Amino acid sequence: MDASAGLKAVGVAALSAYVGYALPSVTALAAVRRFTPHLAGRGRADHVALTFDDGPHPVGTPAILDILHQFRVTGTFFVLGEQVAQHPDVARRIVADGHEIGLHGWHHHNSLTMTPMALRRSVRAGLAEIAAVTGMEPRFYRPPYGIASAASFIEAHRAGLVPVLWDAWGKDWRADATPQSVVDTVCRNACGGSTILLHDSDCASALDSWRTTAAALPTLLTELRSQGLTVGPLRDHGLR
């Protein structure tokens, strides 16, 4: 075998290994809500899990917390380790207000672009920062963008975390989102047992997108309650 052929063989082997590593995330997301309801966060029929990603944010998260306090509702905040390090007081307030902390990783990177070792560091560093700042040990893990590779599942399992995505979202991260569009988009898919995805931070979204989320939240909570649903965190959602 000449050098050129050898390099090609190595390249094919490397590509095959990467595809084997990445493929589960590529194929699973389209069908996850249909075939793996537990991963999609399907829980108690009388309950809706309210979750927020990408925080803590120095302004967005407190705004969301204030509204939740007014409605006497708690939720699950999937935080980023680097955001916790930058805004520790906000992270501590999340816990002090009775909300649940989940892990979103150290930074908001697509797991498909990360090696297994990098994913391990992200999970472990995120957990360590959360524990150091809040004293909490998260139970649930949601990978950034909801893109879960085989390696991200493995690292979550090693850390004793339960991966949870969602089955209803508000698309509140978009620049063209409005409070009404967020409410309509959530309610189009949400029902008893749903897990709702919203964002309390714009660190990976359109600038100030959290303002749209905050403006939509009172109407959304009122609508869900009018359907006889209890809104709360994942810990009360009946997931195991």
N, C-alpha and C positions, 0 to 999 in steps of 0.2 A: 504494500500500500504506500503510495507516495504521500508527501507532506500535505498536498492539497486535499487528497481524499481523506486523509486522517483528520484534518481540520473540519471537513464537512461532516464526518462521522461524529466528531465531538459536538459539533453544533447541533446536529439532529438529536443526539442523546440529551443535550442540555435543554433543547426546546421541548422534547418529549417529557422530561422531568418537570419542567415548568408547567406544561399543560396539565399533567397529572396533578400537580399541586393546585393549579388555579381553576381547573374545570368545574369542581363542585360548586363554586360560587357562581360561575357563569350559567350553569344549567339549573341550579336549584332555585334561583330567585324568582323566575317566572312562574314556578309551580308551587313555591313554598307555602303560600296561603291556602292552596287547594289540598295539598297532600300532607302537609305537616302543620296542622292547626296549632299545635303546642308552640312551635317555633314562631308562628305568626302572632302569638300572644292571645289565643282564644281561651277565655276563662269562664267564670261564672256567668250564667245567663242573665242574672239580674244586675250585673256589675260591668262598668266600663273602666278600663285602666287608662289613666291620663299620664302621658310621659312627655318629657322635654329633653331635647338633645343639645349638646355643644357648649353648655355653660361650664362654670358660672361666668356671667357677664356683669360688669360693675354697675350697669344701669338696667339692662334688660331683665336680669334675674330678679332683682328687688321689685321691679314693676309687676312681674308675674306673681311673685310671692304675695304682694299686697292684695292683688285681686283674689287669689286663692284664699287668703285669710278672710276677706270679706264674705266669701261664699262658704267658708268653713269646709274647704275641700283640700285634701292632700293628694300629692302625686309622686311620681318617680322621676328624678332628674339624672339622666345619663351624662355624667360630667367627664371632661377631659383633664388629665393630670396636669398638663401645662397651664390650663385655665385655673385650676385649683391653686397651683403654686403662685399665680399672679394675683388671684383674688381670694385669699384664704378666708377673709371675714364673710364674704358672700357665701362661700361653701359652708361655713359654720352656721350661717343663718338658715340655710336650707334644712339642715338637720334640726336646729333649734325650733323651727316652725313645724316640726313633725313630719317632714317629707322623707321619702326614701331616696338613697343615693345608689345609682347604678354606675357601672364603669363603661366609658365610651372609648377607652384607650388613653395613651399619653397625648397624642396629637391627632388631628383629623386627617389621617392618611388612608388612602384606599389600600385594603389588605392585599390586593393583587399586585401592588408595587412593592410589597415588603417581603423580605425573606422570613422563613420561620423563626430565625434567631431575632430579627428585628421585631417581629410580632411578640415574641416572648418578652423582650425588653419593654415593649410598650405596655403590655398587660401588667407586668410586675412593677414597673415604675409607677403606673397609674394607681394601682392598688396601694403601693407604699405611700404615695403622696396623700391619697384620700385618708388612709389610716392615721398618718402623721398630723394632718390638719383637723380632721373631724372625729377621729377615734372610731370611725365606722368601717365595717368590712362588707362591701357590696355583695349581694347575692346574684344580681343579674348583670349580664354583659350584652351590649349592642355594638357591633362593629360600625365604624364610620361609613356613611352612605348606605348602611344595611347590606354591605357586600361582605359576605362571610365565606372565606376560603376554608379549605380543609384545615390548613394550619391554624386559622383563627379559632376553629372549633376545638382543635386539640389543645391549644393554649388555654382556652376558657375552661375546658374540662380539667386540665392540670391544676388550675387555680381554684377549682371548686365553684366555678361560675356557671350560671344557667343562661345560655344565649336566648335572647328574645328580640324579635323584630317588631312588626306591627301589621295590622290589617286595615287601618284607616289613617289617613293623613290629611293635613290641610294645605299642603304645598305652600306653606307660609314663608318658605325661604326665598321665593321668587320675587323679583323686583316689581312684577305686575300684580302681585297678590293684593287683595283688598280684604278688610274685615269680613265683608259678606261672602267673598269667594272662599275664604278659609272656612267659614261656618258651613257653606253649601257643600264644599268638597268633603269635609269630614262627615257630615250627615248623610251624604250620598252612600257611604259605605259602612258607617258605624251602626252597630246594633248591640243588643245585649251580648256580653262576652268579648267585645272588641277591645283592642289595644290601640289607642290613638297616639300618633306621633305629631308633636309640635316642637317649636324651637324657642328657647329663651335667650339665645345669643345669635349674633350675626357674624361670628368668627369664620364661618364657612358658608355664609349666605349673603344675600343682597344687603347692602348697607342699611342699617336701622330696620331690618325686616322684623325684628322682635316687636317693634311698635305696632305693626299690623296684627301680630299674634295677641298682644295685650289688648288691643281694641276689640278683637273678635271673641276673646275668652268669656266675658260676661254673657253674651248672647248664646254662645255655644253651651255653657254650663246650664243656663236656663232651659235651653231646648232639650238637652239630655235628661234633665230632671223631669221635664214635662212628659217624657216618655216612661217615667217610672223607674229610671235607671239610677243606681248609686254610682257616683264617680269617685275613684280613689286610686291608690298606688297599686303596683304589681304585687306587692306582698299580700294584698287582700283579694287578689284576683282568682285565687284557686289554682294557681300553677304549681307544679311539683317538679 
